[in-house]
Amino acid sequence: MSPLHGSAVDVAPEAAEGGRDDAYGLLRDERACVVTALRLGWWMADAYHHARTADLTGPDDRPVTAPPKLTNLTEMSGRHRMRLYLDAMEVALAQIAELTATDRPGPSTAAAHERAGGDPLLLALDELNVDVLRWTTATNHRVGLAYRLGRSLADTVRQGEADLLIRRFDGRQIQLSRWLDELASVLPPYSAGVVRRSLTEWAAAVTRATVGDPAEAGPAELARELRNQGDLWRGVLTGGLHPKDLLDEENWAVVARNLIIRDRKLVVQAARGIFWPVLAPLLAVLGAVVGVSAAAAAGSPTTRAAVALVGLGAGLTAIWRSVSGPALTVAAEVNRPLLESELTTQMAARINRPLTAARAAARTGRQRRPHRDEGGSKYVAPRSGADLP
């Protein structure tokens, strides 16, 4: 984790006061900067796609009569939508400049605002993209990496034909997973691991659909749900959606059950590992001491047995206290990554709702339902014709 997100005890005084990360430059809030850069990359990719596909050359006159309701985001004209993307990028660039406290001039969206559409606008957007990529990477490596991640994820989940889906998962998810691993410490909790697992499952589903696996959804069903999956990925990576909020009682029950099973296996393995080198000598010494004490005790056999039992109990208590403290400390350290792994698995399964929906749609389309008369019950056999000679 970055020093900026550690405790004040672990961070040098100058880092705690000024927010300086010596490895990556001056930052006031690295997570906010990385998340803003990821949004910026997503908006840049959407703006370029919008400029290539939308009609931006038509008239932009306001309607003479008032609309029946307020205009929604999806009802904006192409030019208004492009202005929205450019305004969002301008705000994000200003936020990154403020958070990084850099004195270098940042990229400007003025040239893109002046272009009406077509190739001039596309060239202006591409030039802006290069400026942003150079500026963010030079300012802070992780910020530049987050910008590239957002842009590549937006292009990956772009709605399109089934043949485009195959090309988008032809190795690109490997690079995306590497970027997620590198940014895991500065992205919202659990987000990098959850999205990485989801990406892996989507890549495997696309591969199976490509070879015609009948148990997998087809490329058409996957392509229809990919954009919905992208919205969930963006929400998790930018902090708008916490993966834990997707879990229900059944998921928590599965996590608890798996942890209990793993803990039981760990206890058995640990007991086997320390029995002969640690516990066996201690028990042998305890048995010898208890035997000598019982033999040396004066009184009846009942008194000697009581002395032996008291000594045995005291010895076992001492052994337990000496072993249980370090054992519980180690168990707590081991259980933390185990719990995070189980949570990540369950959260990735929950965030893959679009993939589940695609598979359900494929199964529904492949099933052949028998014809039934309306009003009949599915538990009653249909009427058959009379068997006449």
C-alpha positions as CSV (number, residue, x, y, z in Angstrom):
1,M,0.0,0.0,0.0
2,S,1.1,3.5,-0.7
3,P,2.6,5.4,2.3
4,L,-0.2,7.9,1.9
5,H,-2.7,5.3,3.1
6,G,-0.7,4.0,6.1
7,S,-0.9,5.1,9.6
8,A,0.8,8.3,10.8
9,V,3.2,6.1,12.8
10,D,4.4,4.3,9.7
11,V,4.8,7.4,7.5
12,A,7.7,9.8,7.7
13,P,6.8,13.2,9.2
14,E,7.4,15.0,5.9
15,A,5.2,12.4,4.1
16,A,2.4,12.7,6.7
17,E,2.4,16.5,6.5
18,G,2.9,17.1,2.8
19,G,1.5,13.9,1.4
20,R,4.7,13.1,-0.5
21,D,5.2,9.7,-2.1
22,D,8.9,9.7,-2.9
23,A,8.5,6.9,-5.4
24,Y,5.8,8.6,-7.5
25,G,5.9,12.3,-6.9
26,L,3.8,14.7,-4.9
27,L,0.2,13.6,-4.3
28,R,-2.5,14.8,-1.8
29,D,-4.9,11.8,-2.3
30,E,-3.6,9.0,-4.4
31,R,-6.8,7.0,-4.5
32,A,-9.0,9.9,-5.5
33,C,-6.5,10.8,-8.2
34,V,-6.4,7.2,-9.6
35,V,-10.1,6.9,-9.6
36,T,-10.5,10.2,-11.4
37,A,-8.0,9.1,-14.0
38,L,-9.8,5.9,-14.5
39,R,-13.1,7.8,-15.1
40,L,-11.2,10.2,-17.5
41,G,-9.9,7.3,-19.6
42,W,-13.4,5.8,-19.8
43,W,-14.9,9.1,-20.9
44,M,-12.2,9.6,-23.5
45,A,-12.9,6.2,-25.0
46,D,-16.7,6.9,-25.0
47,A,-16.1,10.3,-26.6
48,Y,-14.0,8.9,-29.4
49,H,-16.6,6.2,-30.1
50,H,-19.4,8.7,-30.0
51,A,-17.5,10.9,-32.5
52,R,-17.1,8.0,-34.8
53,T,-20.7,6.8,-34.7
54,A,-23.0,9.7,-33.9
55,D,-24.3,12.5,-36.1
56,L,-22.6,15.6,-35.0
57,T,-23.0,17.7,-38.1
58,G,-26.8,18.3,-38.0
59,P,-28.5,21.5,-36.7
60,D,-28.5,22.0,-33.0
61,D,-31.4,24.3,-32.7
62,R,-33.5,24.2,-29.6
63,P,-37.1,22.9,-30.0
64,V,-39.8,25.6,-30.5
65,T,-42.3,23.9,-28.2
66,A,-41.4,22.6,-24.7
67,P,-40.9,18.9,-24.4
68,P,-43.4,16.9,-22.4
69,K,-40.7,16.1,-19.8
70,L,-37.2,17.1,-19.0
71,T,-34.6,15.8,-21.5
72,N,-32.7,12.8,-20.2
73,L,-29.1,11.9,-20.8
74,T,-29.9,9.3,-23.4
75,E,-32.2,11.8,-25.2
76,M,-29.5,14.4,-25.8
77,S,-28.5,15.3,-29.3
78,G,-25.2,14.0,-30.5
79,R,-23.5,17.4,-30.1
80,H,-24.8,17.9,-26.6
81,R,-23.6,14.4,-25.7
82,M,-20.1,15.3,-27.1
83,R,-20.1,18.5,-25.1
84,L,-20.9,16.5,-22.0
85,Y,-18.0,14.2,-22.5
86,L,-15.6,17.1,-23.1
87,D,-16.9,18.9,-20.0
88,A,-16.5,15.8,-17.9
89,M,-12.9,15.4,-19.2
90,E,-12.1,19.0,-18.5
91,V,-13.4,18.7,-14.9
92,A,-11.4,15.5,-14.4
93,L,-8.2,17.1,-15.7
94,A,-8.6,20.0,-13.3
95,Q,-9.2,17.6,-10.3
96,I,-6.1,15.6,-11.2
97,A,-4.0,18.8,-11.5
98,E,-5.2,20.0,-8.1
99,L,-4.6,16.6,-6.4
100,T,-1.1,16.2,-7.8
101,A,-0.2,19.9,-7.1
102,T,1.8,20.0,-10.3
103,D,2.9,23.3,-11.8
104,R,3.1,21.9,-15.3
105,P,0.3,23.0,-17.7
106,G,-2.3,20.3,-18.3
107,P,-4.0,19.2,-21.5
108,S,-6.7,21.4,-22.9
109,T,-10.1,20.4,-24.5
110,A,-10.4,23.7,-26.4
111,A,-9.3,22.2,-29.7
112,A,-11.9,19.4,-29.5
113,H,-14.6,21.9,-28.5
114,E,-13.9,23.9,-31.7
115,R,-14.3,20.9,-34.0
116,A,-17.8,20.2,-35.4
117,G,-17.3,16.6,-36.2
118,G,-15.9,14.1,-38.6
119,D,-12.1,13.6,-39.0
120,P,-11.2,17.0,-37.6
121,L,-12.9,16.1,-34.3
122,L,-11.4,12.6,-34.3
123,L,-7.9,14.0,-34.8
124,A,-8.4,16.5,-32.1
125,L,-9.6,13.8,-29.7
126,D,-6.7,11.6,-30.5
127,E,-4.3,14.5,-30.0
128,L,-6.0,15.2,-26.6
129,N,-5.7,11.5,-25.7
130,V,-1.9,11.6,-26.4
131,D,-1.5,14.8,-24.4
132,V,-3.4,13.3,-21.4
133,L,-1.5,10.0,-21.6
134,R,1.8,11.8,-21.6
135,W,0.8,14.3,-18.9
136,T,-0.7,11.7,-16.5
137,T,2.2,9.3,-16.9
138,A,4.8,12.0,-16.4
139,T,2.9,13.3,-13.3
140,N,2.5,10.0,-11.6
141,H,2.9,6.5,-13.1
142,R,-0.1,5.0,-11.3
143,V,-2.3,7.8,-12.5
144,G,-1.3,7.2,-16.1
145,L,-1.8,3.5,-15.6
146,A,-5.3,4.2,-14.3
147,Y,-6.1,6.3,-17.3
148,R,-5.0,3.5,-19.7
149,L,-7.0,1.0,-17.6
150,G,-10.2,3.0,-17.9
151,R,-9.8,3.6,-21.6
152,S,-9.1,-0.1,-22.3
153,L,-12.0,-1.3,-20.2
154,A,-14.4,1.0,-21.9
155,D,-13.3,-0.3,-25.3
156,T,-13.5,-3.9,-24.1
157,V,-17.2,-3.6,-23.0
158,R,-18.3,-1.6,-26.0
159,Q,-21.6,-2.8,-27.3
160,G,-21.1,-4.4,-30.7
161,E,-21.5,-7.5,-32.8
162,A,-20.5,-11.0,-31.7
163,D,-17.4,-11.2,-33.8
164,L,-16.0,-8.1,-32.1
165,L,-16.5,-9.8,-28.8
166,I,-14.1,-12.5,-29.7
167,R,-11.4,-10.0,-30.7
168,R,-11.8,-8.0,-27.5
169,F,-11.0,-11.0,-25.3
170,D,-8.2,-12.3,-27.4
171,G,-5.5,-11.7,-24.8
172,R,-6.5,-8.2,-23.8
173,Q,-7.8,-9.4,-20.4
174,I,-4.2,-10.5,-19.5
175,Q,-2.9,-6.9,-19.7
176,L,-5.9,-5.6,-17.9
177,S,-5.3,-8.0,-15.1
178,R,-1.7,-6.9,-14.8
179,W,-2.8,-3.3,-14.5
180,L,-5.4,-4.2,-11.9
181,D,-2.7,-6.0,-9.9
182,E,-0.5,-3.0,-10.0
183,L,-3.2,-0.6,-9.0
184,A,-4.8,-2.9,-6.4
185,S,-3.4,-0.9,-3.4
186,V,-4.8,2.4,-4.6
187,L,-8.1,1.3,-5.9
188,P,-11.2,0.9,-3.6
189,P,-11.1,-2.2,-1.4
190,Y,-11.6,-5.6,-3.1
191,S,-12.4,-3.9,-6.5
192,A,-9.2,-5.0,-8.3
193,G,-9.5,-8.6,-7.2
194,V,-13.2,-8.8,-8.0
195,V,-12.9,-7.3,-11.5
196,R,-9.9,-9.4,-12.2
197,R,-11.8,-12.6,-11.4
198,S,-14.8,-11.4,-13.4
199,L,-12.6,-10.7,-16.4
200,T,-11.1,-14.2,-16.2
201,E,-14.6,-15.8,-16.1
202,W,-15.7,-13.7,-19.0
203,A,-12.7,-14.6,-21.1
204,A,-13.3,-18.3,-20.4
205,A,-17.0,-17.9,-21.3
206,V,-16.0,-16.2,-24.6
207,T,-13.5,-18.9,-25.4
208,R,-16.1,-21.7,-24.7
209,A,-18.7,-19.8,-26.8
210,T,-16.2,-19.5,-29.7
211,V,-15.7,-23.3,-29.9
212,G,-19.4,-23.9,-29.7
213,D,-19.7,-25.3,-26.2
214,P,-23.4,-26.2,-25.8
215,A,-23.2,-25.6,-22.0
216,E,-22.2,-22.0,-22.5
217,A,-24.1,-18.9,-23.7
218,G,-23.6,-18.0,-27.4
219,P,-21.6,-15.0,-28.6
220,A,-24.8,-13.1,-29.3
221,E,-26.1,-13.4,-25.7
222,L,-22.7,-12.5,-24.3
223,A,-22.4,-9.5,-26.5
224,R,-25.8,-8.2,-25.4
225,E,-24.8,-8.4,-21.7
226,L,-21.2,-7.2,-21.9
227,R,-22.1,-3.5,-21.6
228,N,-24.1,-4.1,-18.4
229,Q,-21.1,-6.0,-17.0
230,G,-18.9,-3.0,-17.9
231,D,-21.2,-0.7,-15.9
232,L,-20.7,-2.9,-12.9
233,W,-17.0,-3.0,-13.3
234,R,-16.8,0.8,-13.6
235,G,-19.0,1.2,-10.5
236,V,-16.8,-1.1,-8.4
237,L,-13.5,0.4,-9.6
238,T,-14.5,4.0,-9.1
239,G,-16.0,3.4,-5.6
240,G,-19.6,4.0,-6.6
241,L,-20.5,0.4,-5.7
242,H,-19.0,-1.6,-2.9
243,P,-18.7,-5.3,-3.8
244,K,-19.8,-6.3,-0.3
245,D,-23.2,-4.6,-0.8
246,L,-23.9,-7.3,-3.4
247,L,-23.6,-10.2,-1.0
248,D,-26.7,-11.7,0.7
249,E,-27.2,-14.1,3.6
250,E,-26.4,-17.2,1.4
251,N,-23.1,-15.7,0.3
252,W,-22.0,-15.0,3.9
253,A,-23.1,-18.5,4.9
254,V,-20.9,-20.0,2.2
255,V,-18.0,-17.8,3.3
256,A,-18.4,-18.9,6.9
257,R,-18.7,-22.6,5.9
258,N,-15.6,-22.5,3.8
259,L,-13.6,-20.8,6.5
260,I,-14.6,-23.4,9.1
261,I,-13.6,-26.2,6.7
262,R,-10.3,-24.5,6.0
263,D,-9.6,-23.8,9.6
264,R,-10.3,-27.4,10.5
265,K,-7.8,-28.6,8.0
266,L,-5.2,-26.1,9.2
267,V,-5.7,-27.2,12.8
268,V,-5.2,-30.8,11.9
269,Q,-2.1,-30.1,9.8
270,A,-0.7,-27.8,12.5
271,A,-1.3,-30.4,15.3
272,R,0.4,-33.1,13.2
273,G,3.3,-30.8,12.5
274,I,4.0,-29.8,16.2
275,F,3.0,-33.0,18.0
276,W,6.2,-34.9,17.8
277,P,8.8,-32.1,17.9
278,V,6.9,-29.9,20.5
279,L,4.0,-31.6,22.3
280,A,5.3,-35.1,22.7
281,P,8.5,-34.0,24.6
282,L,6.4,-31.7,26.8
283,L,3.9,-34.4,27.6
284,A,6.6,-36.8,28.4
285,V,8.3,-34.4,30.8
286,L,4.9,-33.6,32.3
287,G,4.1,-37.3,32.8
288,A,7.4,-37.9,34.4
289,V,7.0,-35.0,36.8
290,V,3.4,-36.0,37.7
291,G,4.5,-39.6,38.3
292,V,7.4,-38.6,40.6
293,S,5.2,-36.2,42.5
294,A,2.5,-38.8,43.0
295,A,5.0,-41.4,44.1
296,A,6.6,-39.0,46.6
297,A,3.4,-37.8,48.0
298,A,2.5,-39.2,51.4
299,G,-1.0,-40.5,52.2
300,S,-3.5,-42.9,50.8
301,P,-3.7,-43.9,47.2
302,T,-6.7,-41.5,46.8
303,T,-4.5,-38.6,48.0
304,R,-1.7,-39.6,45.5
305,A,-4.2,-39.8,42.7
306,A,-5.6,-36.3,43.6
307,V,-2.0,-34.9,43.6
308,A,-1.4,-36.5,40.2
309,L,-4.6,-35.1,38.8
310,V,-3.9,-31.6,40.1
311,G,-0.3,-31.7,38.7
312,L,-1.5,-33.0,35.4
313,G,-4.1,-30.2,35.1
314,A,-1.6,-27.5,36.0
315,G,0.9,-28.9,33.5
316,L,-1.6,-29.1,30.7
317,T,-2.8,-25.5,31.5
318,A,0.8,-24.3,31.3
319,I,1.4,-26.1,28.0
320,W,-1.9,-24.7,26.6
321,R,-1.0,-21.1,27.6
322,S,2.5,-21.4,26.1
323,V,1.2,-22.8,22.8
324,S,-2.2,-21.1,22.4
325,G,-0.9,-17.5,22.3
326,P,1.4,-17.9,19.3
327,A,-1.0,-20.3,17.7
328,L,-3.9,-17.8,17.9
329,T,-1.7,-15.0,16.6
330,V,-0.7,-17.1,13.6
331,A,-4.3,-18.2,13.0
332,A,-5.4,-14.6,12.9
333,E,-2.8,-13.7,10.3
334,V,-3.6,-16.8,8.2
335,N,-7.4,-16.3,8.4
336,R,-7.2,-12.7,7.1
337,P,-6.1,-13.6,3.6
338,L,-8.3,-16.7,3.6
339,L,-11.3,-14.5,4.5
340,E,-10.4,-12.0,1.8
341,S,-10.0,-14.7,-0.8
342,E,-13.4,-16.2,0.1
343,L,-15.1,-12.8,0.0
344,T,-13.5,-12.0,-3.4
345,T,-14.8,-15.3,-4.8
346,Q,-18.3,-14.6,-3.6
347,M,-18.3,-11.0,-4.7
348,A,-17.0,-11.9,-8.2
349,A,-19.8,-14.4,-8.5
350,R,-22.4,-11.8,-7.5
351,I,-20.9,-9.1,-9.8
352,N,-21.2,-11.5,-12.8
353,R,-25.0,-11.1,-12.9
354,P,-24.9,-10.1,-16.6
355,L,-22.9,-13.3,-17.4
356,T,-25.5,-15.3,-15.5
357,A,-28.3,-13.6,-17.3
358,A,-26.7,-14.3,-20.7
359,R,-26.4,-18.0,-19.8
360,A,-30.0,-18.1,-18.6
361,A,-31.2,-16.4,-21.8
362,A,-29.2,-19.0,-23.8
363,R,-30.8,-21.9,-21.9
364,T,-34.3,-20.5,-22.3
365,G,-33.8,-20.1,-26.1
366,R,-32.6,-23.7,-26.5
367,Q,-35.4,-25.3,-24.5
368,R,-38.5,-26.5,-26.4
369,R,-41.6,-26.1,-24.4
370,P,-44.5,-28.5,-25.2
371,H,-47.7,-27.0,-26.3
372,R,-50.5,-26.8,-23.7
373,D,-54.0,-25.7,-23.9
374,E,-54.6,-22.4,-22.1
375,G,-56.3,-22.8,-18.8
376,G,-55.0,-26.4,-18.3
377,S,-52.8,-27.4,-15.4
378,K,-49.3,-28.6,-15.9
379,Y,-49.9,-31.3,-13.3
380,V,-52.8,-32.9,-15.4
381,A,-52.1,-34.9,-18.5
382,P,-53.5,-33.4,-21.7
383,R,-56.7,-35.0,-23.1
384,S,-56.2,-37.6,-25.8
385,G,-58.5,-38.6,-28.6
386,A,-60.8,-41.6,-28.4
387,D,-59.2,-44.8,-29.4
388,L,-61.9,-46.1,-31.8
389,P,-61.7,-49.2,-34.0
